[in-house]
Amino acid sequence: MAIEVGYVGSKGTKLTRLYDANQGRDFAINNPAFPQYAAVDVFSGGANSTYNGLQTTVRLQQFHGFSGFSTYTWSKSLDGASDGINFNFANAAFPQDSTNLPAEKGPSTFDTRHRWTTAINYTVPEAHFLPHVLAAGWQMNSIITVQSGRPINIITSAGGVNSNFVERPDIVPGMNPILSHWTPTTGYLNPNAFAFPAITARDPNGYFGNLGRDDIFGPGFWNLDFSLSKNFQLWERLQLQFRSEFFNIFNHPNFALPTNVITPGSGPAGVITQTPDVAQGNPGLGGGGPRVVQFGLRLQF
């Protein structure tokens, strides 16, 4: 058995992001700096990022037929903009307030705080009361993946300053923003935990909510894949392998992030319509979809 423990850290500077150079620079936020123009989007290199992670791995080699590994990562990724041009994540590059970019620092859109993956292989001992051709060559394999949810970039259905469509809500004190018994159809978020931004001296038009960027995380993920294989030795250098594979063997439902646009006080909020593999635009085996069973034959020489 071998155990590895490590720290991984990184820092990014001058990362790309967007901001509106024509947003008003005083309390009259609705008055653009150049009123003859609408929003003036600037593609800048003003974002930064940090990543800190504890990574642990345990490896096992041939112990009573078992071998495999188990890894756990505890990490945090922070940045000011996770996607410079909103290519992979909507509303990931544009700030709520272009005059206050430091307020955009928060969890990265892809931040995954906890992830555990374990893969185990087991060579089944030969059952001597059966014929050799049936009893030998069996192997079982399993892969389990468990991870915490990723951030939801929650914004309101209002237009935001200069119609930038990035207006975060206010948080209602004492209210849990996540429904305790949520379902995909009732919604993941509690609409009564949010309010439209309050009108203040600094924000006379109610454009800037106090919910931090990516402060609320979506549902977690766990999946177990299992396979059973049998090797038939046909000749000295020719082997036939039969495989039966069960992806998401327990048919456990995994869900993608909920819709991030909400109307505070009105539900449902955060409806979930996709599984993770579909949300990524690449439905595939082991990516969070329903159970899939497949059988195969492999000739090895």
N, C-alpha and C positions, 0 to 999 in steps of 0.2 A: 504494500500500500504506500502511496506517495501523497503528500499534502502540500499544496502550494497556496501561499497567501501573498497578495500583491496590491499595491496602490497604483492607480493610473490617473494622471491628471493632465489637463491640457488647457490652453488659453488661446482664444482667437481675438484678433484685433483687426480693425478696418474692414469689418464684414459689411456686405451690402445690405441696404434697406431703402425704403421709400419714406418721404415725408412731404408735406405741403408747404412750399415756400411762400404761399400767398395767404396763409392763415393770419388773421389779425394778431398784432403783437402787443395789444393792450387789453384792457377789460372789455372793450367793444369788440369781442371776438368775431362777431358776425360781420364786421367791416374788414374786408380783405386789405392787405397791405397795398395791393394794386387793384382797385375796384373795377378797372376796365377788363380784368381777366377773371376767369373762374379759378378753380384749384390749379396750382402749378406743382405738379409732382416732380420731385427731385430724386434721382437715383444716386444715393450717396454711399460712402464707405464709413459710416459713423457708428456701426454697431459692434459690440464686443460679446464674447462668450467665455464661459468657464465650465470645465467638467472635472468632477472629483468622484472617484469610484474605488470601492474596496472589492477586490475580486478574489474569490477562494475556489480552489479546485481540489477534489479528492479523487484519486485514481486507484483502481483495483485491478490486479492482474492475476487471473487464473487461481481463484480461491474456491476450492471444491466445485469447480465448474462455472463459477461466476467471474465475470470481468466487466469493467465499465468505468464510468466516471460520473461525478456530480459536481456542478458548478453553481455558485451563488454570487450575485453581484448586487451590491448596495451602492447606489450612485445618485448624483444630482447634476443636472445640466441646466445652466442659467444663461440667458442671453437677452438682448434687447430687440432682436428680430430673428426669427428662426428660418425665414425664407425671404431672400432679397426681393423677389418679384411676385410673391404669391403663386408660385408655380405648383408646389406640392401641397401647400396648405393655404386655404382661403383666409384672408385677413391676418396673415402671419407677418407681413412686411410693413403694413401701414400702421402708424400710431393713432391712438385716440386723440392726443393733443400734440401737434407738431412743434409747439413751443416748449414742451416739457418732455423731451425724449428720455431723460433718466428715469421717468416714471414707468417706462415700458419694460424695465428690467424685471424678469420673472422666469419661471420654468420654461425651458425650451418646449416647443410643441411636441417634440419626440421624447421628452423626458420620461424615463421609466425608472422609478426609484428602486424597485425590487424585481429580480428575475432569478428563477431557479430552474435549472435544467439537469435532468438525470437520465443517463442511458445505461441500461443493464443488459448484458448478454448472458445466457445460461445454456451450457451444453448439457443436454439431458443424458444421464448415465444409461448405458445399454441395459435393457431388461433381458436378463439371460434366459427367462422362461419363454421368450418369444424367438421366432426365427431371426437370425442376424439381419437379414434384408429388411425386416420390419422394425427391429429394435434399435438399430444403430443409426447415427447420423442426424438425430433430432436436435434442433436448437430453437430457443425462444429469445426474443428480443423485445425490449420496450423502451420508449422514450416518453418522459413526462416533462411538460413545460408549464410553469406557473409564473405569472408576472402581474404586477400591479397595473392599474389603469394609467392612461396618459392624459395630459391636460385637455380641457375643453376651453377654447377661446370664446367665451360667452360675450355676445353683443346684443343690443336691443334692436327692435324692428324700426327704430327711428333713424333718420338720415345721418345724424352726426354733424359736426361743424364742417361747413363748406361741402356738405353732402359726401363726406368721405366714407360713410357707411361703417364706421368703426366707433360706436358709442357703447361703452360698457355700462351696466346698470349699477345702482347703489345696492349695497347689501342691507337687508332689514335685520337689525340686531335681534339675537335670540331665536332666529329661525334657521333650521337645517336646510341648506340649499339642495340637498339630495333627498328625494322621497324615500321613506323607510321601507316601503313595500312597492317599489317601482316595478313596472313591466315595460316592455318595448312600446306598447300602445298607450299606456297611461302617461308615459314620459319618465325620464330619469331625474329631471330637475323639478324642484318645488317652485312654482311661479310666484307664490306668496312670499318667498324669501328674497325677492328682488323688487326694486322700485326704479322708476325712471330717475335720472340724476336730479338732485335737488338744486333749486335756484339759490345761488349764494352770491356774495359780492364778487368773488373771483370768477364765478361762472353764472353770470346773470341770465343766460339763455338755457341753462340746464343741459349742457352738452357732455360733461365729463363725470362719469360714475366713479365711485370709490372702490369698485371691485378691481383687484389687481389683475394684471394680464396673466392668463393661464393659472389662476389660483385654485380652480376646482378641477378635480380629476375624474375621469370616466370609469366605467366598470373594468374590473380585472379580467384576467384570461387564464384558463387552465385547460390542458389537453393531454390525453394519453393515447399514444399509438402503440400497437402491439403486432408482432408478427411471429409466425411459426413456420419453420422450414425443415425440410428433410432432404438429405443428400444421399443419392444412390450412386455407388461406385460401379460404373459400367465396365471400364477397362482401367489399366494402370494410369493412363493420362486422360481419361474421359469420365466426366462426372455430370450427373443430371440432378438439378436442384428443383424441388417443388416448394413454392412459397405461398402462404396465405397471409395477407396483410389487412389489418384493421385500423384505419385512421379515425381518430376520435372514437375509440371503441365503445365508450359509454354514452356516445351521442350527447355529450354535454353541450348545452347552448352557450356559445360565446357571441358577444355583441360588439359591434363597432362603436365608435364615439357617437353620441346623440347629436341631433341637429343643434347648432350653437346659437341660432338666432331666436330670441325669446321676446315675448310681450309681457313685461312685468305685471303680475297680478292676474294674468289671464292664461289659462291652460288649454291643452296640455303643453308642457315645455320640455324640450329635450327628448323628442320622440326618436326611437331607434328603428331604423328600417333596413339595416344591413348587418351581415356578419363581417368579421375583419377581412377575410379573403376577398369578398365582393367589394368592400369599400376601397381596397387597394387596387381595384381594377384588374385583379388577376386571380380569379377563383382557382384554388389548387388544393391538393391533398395536404392535410396537416396544418392548414392556415386558419383554422377557426370555423370551418364549415361543418355541415352535418357529417354523421358517420358514413364512411366509404369503405367497402370491402372489395378487395381484388385478389385474384389468384394468378399465379404465373409459373412458367417452367423456364429454367435457364440451363443451357448446355455449356459446360465449362471444359475447356481442353487446353 
